[in-house]
Amino acid sequence: MIGSLPAAYAGGQVASGGQVGLLGNRSVMDTPFNQTSYTAKTLQDQQARKLDDVFANDPSVRVTVPRAYGFDSVNIRGFGVSSQAYGLNGLYGIASAYSMSSLAAIERVEVLKGPGALLNGMPPAGGGVGGSVNLLTKRAGDVPLAQITNTYASQSQFGTHVDVGQRFGEFKEFGVRFNGTYKNGATELANQNQEVGSATVGLDYRGERVRLSADFGYERNKTSAMTRFVDLGTALTAIPVPPDGRASYMPSWGFWDSEARFGLVQGEVDISENLTAYAQAGIVTGETKYLYSDIRMTNLNGDFSGVARRNNQARDQTAAQAGFRASVDTGPVAHAINFNAARSDGEVAILNTTGTPYTSNLYNPRPSPIPTVEVGTPGKISDSHLTSYGVSDTMSILNNRIQFTVGVRHQVVESGSFNSVTGAKTGGYETSATTPAYALVIKPLNNVSVYANYIEGLEAGSIVGESFANAGQVLPPYRTQQQEVGVKIDWGRITTTVSAFDITRPLQLVDRTTNIVTQSGASRNRGVEINVFGEVTESLRLLGGVMFLDARQEKTDNATYGGFRTFNVPDTQFNLGGEWDVPFLRGLTLTGRAIHTSEFFADQANRITGASWTRYDAGARYTFASPWNNKPVVLRFSVENLLDTNYWQAATNEKYLILGAPRTYLVSTTFNF
């Protein structure tokens, strides 16, 4: 799979296939799941600053943390997935210690919907039930590349991105790709400044039978006036009117300061024409210091109570996997057999201190004294050790017109929690589980695929945070089941897909009276996704779709909330973007996008309703030949939240909300040398 990316589909916004974990690279029409692989062209043309901007193309995905929060987290099919569980070149858990603050080195962003225990094993943290995200790094192409992109974002944030790549050797077998970025300045929020820098190098060797690669990267993110959630607390029975998205209510003394480093090496060798062995190993380490405030509402007039919290944190994660891919025929049946063994080890250290409480207001923020909260070296609070073995066989007949995949993964989980001050072990468990999967693809016509799958998900039980009464308790593992059916039609230059799914997962709840986190009942999400991508005509491209979702609580304690809607999960999500190449002015492309999210319940009892919201984006880009070297120069301009709408978005926990970003201007210019 090294150096063998599926080609871009018509229009260049998405790929014609992607990496499907254990199953390897699959074309869209041969994949028995709903997957979209966004290309580097899309990231660059849309001026994506972080993964939030890529997910704005996908109706199945919603961001659940503020842009400048520090950590990344999204909902896929209504279930949470954090960046600590993202994959990098198919190896999960090392993409980022905290947040993907730069996408400079990313060639593809692959979003696979649905659980994937067989495909990717158990993620080391942060969900993975609703779907998975895999990031593929850039490689040097056969044609040398030297590119500089200068950027601007509201209010006064300027940046530069350098992208250089070249191949060497008699047969161009050695490749080097370097990406470096730096940006600094005021963001779209009042009182907030962000400085981000990154440097990544990708090396690869492609021989006749052996392929090798290595990636090394560093990232620094410093943000003032760190943004956080708004907690409705126990007093409110309604949601306050959203304040001006530009006038931040967060205290100006807050900050986020993180560093992260990663390394990944991988190789594969063709033992024979029908047998390939591969191996990967990676590590990510990170440290962060941050000062923030909890925001808990006290009334609908916007008054809230806050308390300063100072946090030092360190995270270390290693991961490795090895396996083989084989193909063999038994009579009329062709077999594609895959096997791998995977190991992941992680450790988290945290130490935090609480400062003096204060009060303020959403609409008229009041200055609060700078807290004098000091925190020492963080102590270990948790570790995890994951081992798994997966095997699958895809059997096909009639020239791949009928494909049946059967597979199983055995997972062993060891997890522990520790007192961050004394180092004493306070809890933990060791358990194992075997998760099967089945999938079917039938192609009644050359351009039509009908598919179905049954697949399970497995997550390590979360460790209860320090703000809860049962802090340090390790909850048992979460096991999830999904059934899905779908139809994909490739019309030649545009593809449409329809998927229907049913996912059941144990539910994590917070008792607002006792402040205790428990697993109670289940969340059952049933939905339909309709997606479209490609070219309607040679000058008109579409990308997006709609998801209708019925998310319900089941088997809750004493059946109190059985049948109620799951909190913070909307029932309709719509994203549709378009690009139009203006025929009367060569090189000019106009762009637009609409994002709609329906209303949702913010609480388990379905008494508090969050309003629906719609965001419109617009932009243009102009490409022309440089007068000094005849190479392309690209000018881009876009406006996000064109109408400057103020709105609340659903967040990660019950009664948690985040404020949508205000109108934001983006400008960039790319020069090729």
URTALIN-V470934 format. One record per run of one state. SS is the DSSP state (@ for helix, = for strand, . for the rest). FROM is the first residue (numbers start at 1). TO is the last residue. If there is no record, write none. Layout:
ss & from & to
SS & FROM & TO
SS & FROM & TO
This chain:
ss & from & to
. & 1 & 7
= & 8 & 8
. & 9 & 13
= & 14 & 15
. & 16 & 16
= & 17 & 19
. & 20 & 20
@ & 21 & 23
. & 24 & 24
= & 25 & 27
@ & 28 & 30
. & 31 & 34
= & 35 & 39
@ & 40 & 45
. & 46 & 50
@ & 51 & 55
. & 56 & 60
= & 61 & 63
. & 64 & 72
= & 73 & 76
. & 77 & 78
= & 79 & 82
@ & 83 & 85
. & 86 & 86
= & 87 & 88
. & 89 & 90
= & 91 & 92
. & 93 & 105
= & 106 & 113
. & 114 & 116
@ & 117 & 120
. & 121 & 122
= & 123 & 123
. & 124 & 126
= & 127 & 127
. & 128 & 130
= & 131 & 137
. & 138 & 144
= & 145 & 153
. & 154 & 155
= & 156 & 168
. & 169 & 173
= & 174 & 186
. & 187 & 192
= & 193 & 206
. & 207 & 209
= & 210 & 224
. & 225 & 229
= & 230 & 231
. & 232 & 254
= & 255 & 272
. & 273 & 274
= & 275 & 297
. & 298 & 302
= & 303 & 330
. & 331 & 332
= & 333 & 361
. & 362 & 378
= & 379 & 397
. & 398 & 401
= & 402 & 418
. & 419 & 424
= & 425 & 445
. & 446 & 447
= & 448 & 459
. & 460 & 462
= & 463 & 463
. & 464 & 473
= & 474 & 474
. & 475 & 477
= & 478 & 490
. & 491 & 493
= & 494 & 511
. & 512 & 515
= & 516 & 537
. & 538 & 539
= & 540 & 554
. & 555 & 556
@ & 557 & 559
. & 560 & 564
= & 565 & 565
. & 566 & 571
= & 572 & 581
. & 582 & 587
= & 588 & 597
. & 598 & 599
= & 600 & 601
. & 602 & 608
= & 609 & 610
. & 611 & 612
= & 613 & 625
. & 626 & 631
= & 632 & 640
. & 641 & 647
= & 648 & 650
. & 651 & 655
= & 656 & 659
. & 660 & 663
= & 664 & 672
. & 673 & 673
